[in-house]
Amino acid sequence: MFQLKDNSIKNQLMAINFLTVSVLMTLLCAGLVFNEYLSFKKSSIESLTIQARMIANNSTAAVSFNDSKAAMVDIFATFRKKLIDFSQYYKILQVESVYSVQGNDNRMQ
């Protein structure tokens, strides 16, 4: 084991300096990784919120006029992004149709 008291003052100061810099660099890297995680999470939430608002705005007419085909076009458009795995189309508080992606393929149920 490395003993500080057996070395010269110069070597002791260098060892303490090295240890301090190592601890600070480790904390800095941990902070950067945590910041990157938070930024990714925030951008993912913002992206999904924007997509949900766009889909809601585009499907308003289909729901208002009971146009199931137009609503299905909007629902299928959500699966092209491969970020959404499950979707439902409601017609007056009843589920009209349900679509989900199984695994990595693009088959709809």
LUMKOL-423228 format. One record per atom (N, C-alpha, C, O): residue number from 1; residue in three letters; z, y, x. Coordinates in steps of 0.2 Angstrom, whole numbers, plus 2048, in hexadecimal, padded with zeros to 3 digits. Example, Ala and Ser with C-alpha at 12.3 -4.5 7.8 and 13.67 -1.06 7.14 Angstrom:
LUMKOL-423228
1; ala; 827; 7E4; 842
1; ala; 827; 7EA; 83E
1; ala; 827; 7F0; 842
1; ala; 82A; 7EF; 847
2; ser; 823; 7F5; 840
2; ser; 824; 7FB; 844
2; ser; 827; 800; 840
2; ser; 828; 806; 843
END
This chain:
LUMKOL-423228
1; met; 800; 7FA; 804
1; met; 800; 800; 800
1; met; 800; 806; 804
1; met; 803; 806; 80A
2; phe; 7FD; 80B; 802
2; phe; 7FC; 812; 806
2; phe; 803; 816; 805
2; phe; 805; 817; 800
3; gln; 806; 817; 80B
3; gln; 80C; 81B; 80B
3; gln; 80A; 822; 80E
3; gln; 807; 823; 813
4; leu; 80C; 827; 80A
4; leu; 80B; 82E; 80C
4; leu; 80F; 830; 812
4; leu; 80D; 834; 816
5; lys; 816; 82E; 812
5; lys; 81A; 831; 817
5; lys; 819; 82E; 81E
5; lys; 81B; 831; 823
6; asp; 815; 829; 81F
6; asp; 813; 827; 825
6; asp; 80D; 82A; 828
6; asp; 80C; 829; 82E
7; asn; 80A; 82F; 824
7; asn; 804; 832; 827
7; asn; 806; 83A; 828
7; asn; 80B; 83C; 827
8; ser; 801; 83D; 82B
8; ser; 802; 844; 82D
8; ser; 801; 848; 827
8; ser; 7FF; 846; 822
9; ile; 803; 84E; 827
9; ile; 803; 853; 822
9; ile; 7FC; 854; 81F
9; ile; 7FB; 854; 819
10; lys; 7F8; 854; 824
10; lys; 7F1; 855; 822
10; lys; 7EE; 84F; 81E
10; lys; 7EB; 851; 819
11; asn; 7F0; 849; 820
11; asn; 7ED; 844; 81C
11; asn; 7F1; 843; 815
11; asn; 7EE; 841; 810
12; gln; 7F7; 845; 815
12; gln; 7FB; 845; 80F
12; gln; 7F8; 84A; 80A
12; gln; 7F8; 849; 804
13; leu; 7F7; 850; 80C
13; leu; 7F3; 855; 808
13; leu; 7ED; 853; 805
13; leu; 7EB; 854; 800
14; met; 7E9; 850; 80A
14; met; 7E2; 84D; 808
14; met; 7E3; 848; 802
14; met; 7DF; 847; 7FE
15; ala; 7E8; 843; 803
15; ala; 7E9; 83E; 7FE
15; ala; 7EB; 841; 7F8
15; ala; 7E9; 83E; 7F2
16; ile; 7F0; 845; 7F8
16; ile; 7F2; 849; 7F2
16; ile; 7EC; 84C; 7EE
16; ile; 7EB; 84C; 7E8
17; asn; 7E8; 850; 7F2
17; asn; 7E2; 853; 7F0
17; asn; 7DD; 84E; 7EC
17; asn; 7DB; 84F; 7E7
18; phe; 7DC; 849; 7F0
18; phe; 7D8; 844; 7ED
18; phe; 7DA; 841; 7E7
18; phe; 7D6; 840; 7E2
19; leu; 7E1; 83F; 7E7
19; leu; 7E4; 83C; 7E1
19; leu; 7E3; 841; 7DB
19; leu; 7E2; 83F; 7D5
20; thr; 7E5; 848; 7DC
20; thr; 7E4; 84D; 7D7
20; thr; 7DD; 84D; 7D4
20; thr; 7DC; 84E; 7CE
21; val; 7D8; 84E; 7D9
21; val; 7D1; 84E; 7D6
21; val; 7CF; 848; 7D3
21; val; 7CB; 849; 7CE
22; ser; 7D1; 842; 7D5
22; ser; 7CF; 83C; 7D1
22; ser; 7D2; 83C; 7CA
22; ser; 7CF; 83A; 7C5
23; val; 7D8; 83E; 7C9
23; val; 7DB; 83E; 7C3
23; val; 7D8; 843; 7BE
23; val; 7D6; 842; 7B8
24; leu; 7D6; 849; 7C1
24; leu; 7D3; 84E; 7BD
24; leu; 7CC; 84C; 7BB
24; leu; 7CA; 84E; 7B6
25; met; 7C8; 849; 7C0
25; met; 7C2; 847; 7BE
25; met; 7C2; 841; 7B9
25; met; 7BD; 841; 7B4
26; thr; 7C7; 83D; 7B9
26; thr; 7C7; 838; 7B4
26; thr; 7C9; 83B; 7AD
26; thr; 7C6; 839; 7A8
27; leu; 7CD; 840; 7AD
27; leu; 7CF; 843; 7A7
27; leu; 7C9; 847; 7A4
27; leu; 7C7; 848; 79E
28; leu; 7C5; 84A; 7A9
28; leu; 7BF; 84E; 7A7
28; leu; 7BA; 84A; 7A4
28; leu; 7B7; 84B; 79F
29; cys; 7B9; 844; 7A7
29; cys; 7B4; 83F; 7A4
29; cys; 7B6; 83C; 79D
29; cys; 7B2; 83C; 799
30; ala; 7BC; 83B; 79D
30; ala; 7BF; 839; 796
30; ala; 7BE; 83E; 791
30; ala; 7BC; 83D; 78B
31; gly; 7BF; 844; 793
31; gly; 7BE; 84A; 78E
31; gly; 7B7; 84B; 78C
31; gly; 7B5; 84C; 786
32; leu; 7B2; 84A; 791
32; leu; 7AB; 84B; 78F
32; leu; 7A9; 845; 78B
32; leu; 7A5; 846; 786
33; val; 7AB; 83F; 78C
33; val; 7A9; 839; 788
33; val; 7AC; 83A; 781
33; val; 7A8; 839; 77C
34; phe; 7B2; 83D; 780
34; phe; 7B5; 83E; 779
34; phe; 7B1; 844; 776
34; phe; 7B0; 843; 770
35; asn; 7AF; 849; 779
35; asn; 7AB; 84E; 777
35; asn; 7A4; 84C; 774
35; asn; 7A2; 84E; 76F
36; glu; 7A1; 848; 778
36; glu; 79B; 845; 776
36; glu; 79B; 841; 770
36; glu; 797; 841; 76C
37; tyr; 7A1; 83D; 76F
37; tyr; 7A2; 839; 769
37; tyr; 7A3; 83D; 763
37; tyr; 7A0; 83C; 75E
38; leu; 7A7; 843; 764
38; leu; 7A8; 847; 75E
38; leu; 7A1; 84B; 75C
38; leu; 7A0; 84C; 756
39; ser; 79D; 84D; 761
39; ser; 797; 850; 760
39; ser; 792; 84C; 75C
39; ser; 78F; 84E; 758
40; phe; 792; 845; 75F
40; phe; 78D; 840; 75B
40; phe; 78F; 83F; 754
40; phe; 78B; 83F; 750
41; lys; 796; 83E; 753
41; lys; 798; 83D; 74C
41; lys; 797; 843; 748
41; lys; 794; 842; 742
42; lys; 798; 849; 74A
42; lys; 796; 84F; 746
42; lys; 78F; 850; 745
42; lys; 78D; 851; 73F
43; ser; 78B; 84F; 74A
43; ser; 783; 84F; 748
43; ser; 781; 84A; 744
43; ser; 77C; 84B; 740
44; ser; 784; 844; 744
44; ser; 782; 83F; 73F
44; ser; 784; 840; 738
44; ser; 780; 83F; 734
45; ile; 78A; 843; 737
45; ile; 78C; 845; 731
45; ile; 788; 84B; 72E
45; ile; 786; 84A; 728
46; glu; 786; 84F; 732
46; glu; 782; 855; 730
46; glu; 77B; 852; 72E
46; glu; 778; 855; 729
47; ser; 778; 84E; 732
47; ser; 771; 84B; 731
47; ser; 771; 847; 72A
47; ser; 76D; 848; 726
48; leu; 776; 843; 729
48; leu; 776; 83F; 723
48; leu; 778; 844; 71D
48; leu; 775; 842; 718
49; thr; 77C; 849; 71E
49; thr; 77D; 84E; 718
49; thr; 776; 851; 716
49; thr; 775; 852; 711
50; ile; 773; 853; 71B
50; ile; 76C; 857; 71A
50; ile; 767; 852; 717
50; ile; 764; 854; 712
51; gln; 767; 84C; 719
51; gln; 762; 847; 716
51; gln; 765; 845; 70F
51; gln; 760; 845; 70A
52; ala; 76B; 845; 70D
52; ala; 76D; 844; 707
52; ala; 76C; 849; 702
52; ala; 76A; 848; 6FC
53; arg; 76C; 84F; 705
53; arg; 76B; 855; 700
53; arg; 763; 856; 6FF
53; arg; 761; 857; 6F9
54; met; 75F; 854; 704
54; met; 758; 854; 703
54; met; 756; 84F; 6FE
54; met; 752; 850; 6F9
55; ile; 759; 849; 6FE
55; ile; 757; 843; 6F9
55; ile; 75A; 845; 6F2
55; ile; 756; 844; 6ED
56; ala; 760; 848; 6F2
56; ala; 762; 84A; 6EC
56; ala; 75E; 850; 6E8
56; ala; 75C; 850; 6E3
57; asn; 75C; 855; 6EC
57; asn; 757; 85A; 6EA
57; asn; 750; 857; 6E8
57; asn; 74D; 859; 6E3
58; asn; 74E; 852; 6EC
58; asn; 747; 84F; 6EA
58; asn; 748; 84B; 6E4
58; asn; 743; 84A; 6E0
59; ser; 74D; 848; 6E3
59; ser; 74E; 843; 6DD
59; ser; 750; 846; 6D7
59; ser; 751; 842; 6D2
60; thr; 752; 84C; 6D7
60; thr; 754; 850; 6D1
60; thr; 74F; 84F; 6CB
60; thr; 751; 84E; 6C5
61; ala; 749; 851; 6CD
61; ala; 744; 850; 6C7
61; ala; 743; 849; 6C5
61; ala; 742; 848; 6BF
62; ala; 743; 844; 6C9
62; ala; 742; 83D; 6C7
62; ala; 748; 83B; 6C2
62; ala; 747; 838; 6BD
63; val; 74E; 83D; 6C3
63; val; 754; 83C; 6BF
63; val; 753; 840; 6B9
63; val; 755; 83D; 6B3
64; ser; 751; 846; 6B9
64; ser; 751; 84A; 6B3
64; ser; 74C; 848; 6AE
64; ser; 74D; 848; 6A8
65; phe; 746; 845; 6B1
65; phe; 741; 843; 6AC
65; phe; 741; 83B; 6AB
65; phe; 73C; 839; 6A9
66; asn; 746; 838; 6AE
66; asn; 746; 831; 6AD
66; asn; 740; 82D; 6B0
66; asn; 73E; 828; 6AD
67; asp; 73E; 830; 6B6
67; asp; 738; 82D; 6B9
67; asp; 73B; 828; 6BE
67; asp; 73C; 82A; 6C4
68; ser; 73B; 821; 6BD
68; ser; 73D; 81C; 6C1
68; ser; 739; 81B; 6C7
68; ser; 73C; 81A; 6CD
69; lys; 732; 81C; 6C6
69; lys; 72E; 81B; 6CC
69; lys; 72F; 820; 6D1
69; lys; 72F; 81F; 6D7
70; ala; 730; 826; 6CF
70; ala; 731; 82C; 6D4
70; ala; 738; 82B; 6D7
70; ala; 738; 82D; 6DD
71; ala; 73D; 829; 6D4
71; ala; 743; 828; 6D7
71; ala; 743; 822; 6DC
71; ala; 746; 823; 6E1
72; met; 73F; 81D; 6DA
72; met; 73E; 817; 6DF
72; met; 73B; 81A; 6E6
72; met; 73C; 818; 6EB
73; val; 736; 81E; 6E5
73; val; 733; 821; 6EB
73; val; 738; 825; 6EF
73; val; 738; 824; 6F5
74; asp; 73C; 829; 6EC
74; asp; 741; 82C; 6F0
74; asp; 746; 827; 6F3
74; asp; 748; 828; 6F9
75; ile; 748; 822; 6F0
75; ile; 74D; 81D; 6F2
75; ile; 749; 819; 6F8
75; ile; 74D; 818; 6FD
76; phe; 743; 817; 6F8
76; phe; 740; 814; 6FD
76; phe; 73F; 818; 703
76; phe; 73F; 816; 709
77; ala; 73E; 81F; 702
77; ala; 73E; 824; 708
77; ala; 744; 824; 70C
77; ala; 744; 825; 712
78; thr; 74A; 822; 708
78; thr; 750; 822; 70C
78; thr; 751; 81D; 711
78; thr; 754; 81D; 716
79; phe; 74D; 817; 710
79; phe; 74E; 811; 714
79; phe; 749; 812; 71A
79; phe; 74A; 80E; 71F
80; arg; 744; 816; 71A
80; arg; 740; 817; 720
80; arg; 744; 81A; 726
80; arg; 742; 818; 72B
81; lys; 749; 81D; 725
81; lys; 74D; 820; 72A
81; lys; 751; 81B; 72E
81; lys; 753; 81C; 733
82; lys; 752; 815; 72A
82; lys; 756; 810; 72D
82; lys; 75E; 812; 72E
82; lys; 761; 80F; 732
83; leu; 760; 817; 72B
83; leu; 767; 819; 72C
83; leu; 76B; 818; 725
83; leu; 771; 817; 725
84; ile; 767; 816; 720
84; ile; 76A; 815; 719
84; ile; 769; 80E; 718
84; ile; 763; 80B; 718
85; asp; 76E; 80A; 716
85; asp; 76D; 803; 714
85; asp; 76E; 801; 70D
85; asp; 76C; 7FC; 70B
86; phe; 770; 806; 709
86; phe; 771; 804; 702
86; phe; 770; 80B; 6FE
86; phe; 772; 810; 700
87; ser; 76D; 80A; 6F8
87; ser; 76B; 80F; 6F4
87; ser; 76B; 80D; 6ED
87; ser; 76A; 807; 6EB
88; gln; 76D; 812; 6E8
88; gln; 76E; 810; 6E1
88; gln; 76A; 816; 6DD
88; gln; 76B; 81C; 6DF
89; tyr; 767; 814; 6D8
89; tyr; 764; 819; 6D3
89; tyr; 768; 819; 6CD
89; tyr; 768; 813; 6C9
90; tyr; 76B; 81E; 6CB
90; tyr; 76F; 81E; 6C5
90; tyr; 76B; 821; 6BF
90; tyr; 768; 826; 6C0
91; lys; 76C; 81F; 6B9
91; lys; 769; 821; 6B3
91; lys; 76F; 822; 6AE
91; lys; 770; 81D; 6AB
92; ile; 771; 828; 6AD
92; ile; 776; 82A; 6A8
92; ile; 77C; 825; 6A9
92; ile; 77E; 821; 6A5
93; leu; 77F; 825; 6AF
93; leu; 786; 822; 6B1
93; leu; 785; 81A; 6B1
93; leu; 78A; 817; 6B1
94; gln; 77F; 818; 6B1
94; gln; 77D; 810; 6B2
94; gln; 779; 80F; 6B7
94; gln; 774; 813; 6B8
95; val; 77A; 80A; 6BB
95; val; 776; 809; 6C1
95; val; 76F; 806; 6BE
95; val; 76F; 801; 6BB
96; glu; 76A; 80A; 6C0
96; glu; 763; 808; 6BE
96; glu; 760; 803; 6C3
96; glu; 75D; 7FE; 6C1
97; ser; 761; 804; 6C9
97; ser; 75E; 800; 6CE
97; ser; 762; 800; 6D5
97; ser; 765; 806; 6D6
98; val; 762; 7FB; 6D9
98; val; 766; 7FB; 6DF
98; val; 761; 7F8; 6E4
98; val; 75E; 7F3; 6E3
99; tyr; 761; 7FB; 6EA
99; tyr; 75D; 7F9; 6F0
99; tyr; 761; 7F9; 6F6
99; tyr; 766; 7FD; 6F7
100; ser; 760; 7F3; 6FA
100; ser; 764; 7F3; 700
100; ser; 760; 7F0; 705
100; ser; 75B; 7EC; 704
101; val; 761; 7F1; 70B
101; val; 75E; 7EE; 711
101; val; 762; 7E8; 714
101; val; 768; 7E9; 715
102; gln; 75F; 7E3; 715
102; gln; 762; 7DD; 718
102; gln; 760; 7DC; 71F
102; gln; 75A; 7DB; 721
103; gly; 765; 7DD; 724
103; gly; 763; 7DC; 72B
103; gly; 75F; 7E2; 72D
103; gly; 760; 7E8; 72B
104; asn; 75A; 7E0; 732
104; asn; 756; 7E5; 735
104; asn; 74F; 7E6; 731
104; asn; 74B; 7EA; 733
105; asp; 74E; 7E1; 72D
105; asp; 747; 7E1; 729
105; asp; 747; 7E6; 724
105; asp; 74D; 7E9; 722
106; asn; 741; 7E8; 721
106; asn; 741; 7ED; 71C
106; asn; 740; 7EA; 715
106; asn; 73D; 7EE; 711
107; arg; 742; 7E4; 714
107; arg; 742; 7E2; 70D
107; arg; 747; 7E5; 708
107; arg; 74C; 7E6; 70A
108; met; 744; 7E7; 702
108; met; 749; 7EA; 6FD
108; met; 74B; 7E4; 6F8
108; met; 747; 7E0; 6F7
109; gln; 750; 7E5; 6F5
109; gln; 753; 7E1; 6F0
109; gln; 753; 7E5; 6EA
109; gln; 755; 7E2; 6E4
END
